Amino acid sequence: MSTLNQDAKPARRLDLSVRYRFKAVNQPARQQIRQWVRLVEPGAAQIAVCFVDEAEGRELNATYRGKDYATNVLSFPYEAEPVLLGDLVLCWPVVEREAADQGKTLEAHTAHLIIHGVLHLQGWDHESTTRRCRWRRKSARSCTPWATPIRMPMMNARDVEPGKISC
C-alpha cells in the first residue's frame, strides 16, 4: 500500500479561460496568452483572462480599488496554494493607448501586463519599495523574448500581508 505525500505539489497544469468582452483585431490569441502565463506561473493554476472596454474597466477599478478611471490590468486572486486561482481583466483600449504612448509594440506591452497580472495573483505587491530590484530582474527575465524594459516594482508574496494585494 503506497502512502500519499501530503506535501507534494500539484501537477503543473494550467486551466486557462480567455473571454473577449471587448473585441479588437489586434488582441492576442489564447495560445499566446498561455505562453506568457507559463513564463511566470510556477505550478498548477486556473486563470481567467478577460478583455473589457473602457467603461467596464473604469467601473471595475472604481468598485474594487476606489479609483475612478480605467486601468490597464486588474488582478483578482482567489487562492495561491495548492492551486493558483484568479482572474485578470485587461482594459484593451487603455492597453492600446499605453503601448502607443510608451513606444512599445502592442504584443510587448500585453505580455508585460499579463506577466504583471499573474505575478499579482501569486501575491507580488508593488506598494512596497524594498524589493524593486529583485522584481525588475524577475520581470525582465520573463519578458526577454519581447526585449521590453520592465519597470514594475513589486515584492515577494512571503512579505505581503493577506488582503494587501493591489494592482
N, C-alpha and C positions, 0 to 999 in steps of 0.2 A: 504494500500500500504506500503510495507516494504522499508526501506532505506538501501542502500548499504554502508557498513562501508569501507571507503577508506583506513583506516589504518590496516585493517585485514590482517594477514599474510596468504600467500598461504598455501593450504593444504600440509601436509608432504607427498610429492610424490617424488620418485626417479626414473628418467628415466636413466637407465644405459646401455651403449653400450660398449662391450668389443671386441676388434679386436686382433687377434694373427697373426701379420705380420711376426713374428719370432716365430716358434713353437718349444716347447720342452715338454717332457713328464711330467715334474715336475711343470708346471705352474699352478697357481690357477684357479679354475673354476669360472665362472661368479657369481654364488651364494655366494662363499666365498668372492669375491671382494665386492659384495653388502653388506655383513655383516660388513666388515672393513670400508667401506664408511659410513655406517649408524652410526658407533661409534662416528663420529665427524661431520656429516652433520646435521645441525640443522633444516632444513626445506625443502622446495621444491628444487629439483636440477635436472639438466640434465648434466650428466657427461659421457664423453667417455674416456675409458682406452684403450691404445694401447701398445702392446708389440712389440719391434723392435730389430733388430740385432745391432751389434756394429758400423757398417758403417753408418747406418741411424741415430743412436743415436749421433754419432760424428758430422754428417752433421747438424742435428737439433741444437745441442749445439753450433756449430760454427755460424750458421745462426742467431739464436735468442739470444745468450748470448756472442758471440765473443770469445768463448773458444774452442780450437782445440783438444778436447778429448771427448769421450763418457762418459756421466754422468749417474747416476743410475735412476733419475726421473726428468722429466721436467713437469712443470705445466703451462698451458696456460689459464688464467682466462679471461672470456669474460664479465660476469656480476656477481654481487653478490646479487643484490636486483632487483625485489622481488623474483626472482628465481636464484639460483646459477647455472651459466653456465660455463663449462670449459672442457678442455681436460687434461689428464695425459698421458705421454709417459714414459714407463719403458723400459730401455735398458736391456734386460734379461741377456745377458752374463755378464754384469757388476754387476747386482743384484746377480747372482750366485757366482761370484768371491768374492764379498764383504762379502756375508754370510759365505763363507768358511774361508776367511781371518780373520773375526771377531769372528769366533767360534759360530755363530748363526745358528739356523735352517733356512732353506730357507723360510719356512712359516712365522716365526717370522720376518725375515728381510723384506719380501714382505709386511706383514701387516704394519710394521713400515713405509715403503716408500709410501704405499697407503694413510695412515693416514697423513703423512707428506705432500704429494701432495694435498690432499683435504683441509688441513689447508692453504696451499698456495693459493688455489682457493678462499678461504674465505678472503684472504688479509693478512695472517700472513707472516711476513718477518723476516729472520734470519740475516740480515745485522746489526741490532741494538742489543746491549748487555743489554739494560735497563730492559728487561722483560724475561730474560732467565730462571730464576727460575720458574716463572709462566708458561711458555711454557713447561718446563720439567714436571711439575706436571700435566698439562693438557694431555700431550702426554703419560705419564706413566699411568695415569688413563685409557686412551683409550686402551692401549696395555696390560693391566693387564692379560688378558687370555693367552698371549704368554710369560709372565714373562721375557721380554727382557728389559734391561735398555735402556732408550731412551735419547739420547743426541742431541737434536735439538733445539738450541736457536732460538726463534722467538719472535715476538711481536704481539699485538692485531691489528686487521685491523683498528680500530679507530685511531691508531697512525701512520699509514702508509700513505705517500703522494701518490696520484694517479700516476701510472706509475712507482712506485719504488719497485715493487714486483720483487724478484729474487729467483731463485731456484737452 
